[in-house]
Amino acid sequence: MATITISVPEKLNDLKKRFPDTDWNEVLKRGILKRLEELKKFEELKSKGKL
């Protein structure tokens, strides 16, 4: 599995620390997968001329 490192503003990091039981890696992974699915769907529609 590949590793991605991100930088977030300090304010966001402080908010994230308020919820230590949340698996932030999983949250990010799901967000990335969702966006990739959206982009794939967009490309499919674009290739079919439906945009």
DOTIBA-540386 format. One record per residue (C-alpha): residue in three letters; x, y, z negated. Coordinates in steps of 0.5 Angstrom, whole numbers, plus 500, padded with zeros to 3 digits. Layout:
<recs>
<rec type="Ala" c1="X" c2="Y" c3="Z"/>
...
</recs>
This chain:
<recs>
<rec type="Met" c1="500" c2="500" c3="500"/>
<rec type="Ala" c1="502" c2="507" c3="502"/>
<rec type="Thr" c1="503" c2="512" c3="496"/>
<rec type="Ile" c1="501" c2="519" c3="497"/>
<rec type="Thr" c1="503" c2="525" c3="493"/>
<rec type="Ile" c1="499" c2="531" c3="492"/>
<rec type="Ser" c1="500" c2="538" c3="489"/>
<rec type="Val" c1="494" c2="541" c3="485"/>
<rec type="Pro" c1="493" c2="548" c3="482"/>
<rec type="Glu" c1="494" c2="548" c3="475"/>
<rec type="Lys" c1="487" c2="550" c3="473"/>
<rec type="Leu" c1="485" c2="544" c3="477"/>
<rec type="Asn" c1="490" c2="540" c3="473"/>
<rec type="Asp" c1="487" c2="543" c3="467"/>
<rec type="Leu" c1="480" c2="541" c3="468"/>
<rec type="Lys" c1="482" c2="534" c3="471"/>
<rec type="Lys" c1="485" c2="533" c3="464"/>
<rec type="Arg" c1="479" c2="534" c3="461"/>
<rec type="Phe" c1="476" c2="527" c3="463"/>
<rec type="Pro" c1="482" c2="522" c3="462"/>
<rec type="Asp" c1="477" c2="516" c3="463"/>
<rec type="Thr" c1="476" c2="518" c3="470"/>
<rec type="Asp" c1="481" c2="514" c3="475"/>
<rec type="Trp" c1="483" c2="520" c3="479"/>
<rec type="Asn" c1="487" c2="516" c3="484"/>
<rec type="Glu" c1="480" c2="512" c3="486"/>
<rec type="Val" c1="477" c2="518" c3="486"/>
<rec type="Leu" c1="482" c2="521" c3="491"/>
<rec type="Lys" c1="482" c2="514" c3="495"/>
<rec type="Arg" c1="474" c2="514" c3="496"/>
<rec type="Gly" c1="474" c2="522" c3="498"/>
<rec type="Ile" c1="480" c2="520" c3="503"/>
<rec type="Leu" c1="476" c2="514" c3="506"/>
<rec type="Lys" c1="470" c2="518" c3="506"/>
<rec type="Arg" c1="473" c2="523" c3="511"/>
<rec type="Leu" c1="476" c2="518" c3="515"/>
<rec type="Glu" c1="470" c2="515" c3="516"/>
<rec type="Glu" c1="467" c2="522" c3="518"/>
<rec type="Leu" c1="472" c2="523" c3="523"/>
<rec type="Lys" c1="472" c2="516" c3="526"/>
<rec type="Lys" c1="464" c2="517" c3="527"/>
<rec type="Phe" c1="465" c2="524" c3="530"/>
<rec type="Glu" c1="470" c2="521" c3="535"/>
<rec type="Glu" c1="465" c2="516" c3="537"/>
<rec type="Leu" c1="460" c2="521" c3="538"/>
<rec type="Lys" c1="465" c2="526" c3="542"/>
<rec type="Ser" c1="467" c2="520" c3="546"/>
<rec type="Lys" c1="460" c2="518" c3="548"/>
<rec type="Gly" c1="458" c2="526" c3="550"/>
<rec type="Lys" c1="453" c2="526" c3="544"/>
<rec type="Leu" c1="456" c2="533" c3="541"/>
</recs>
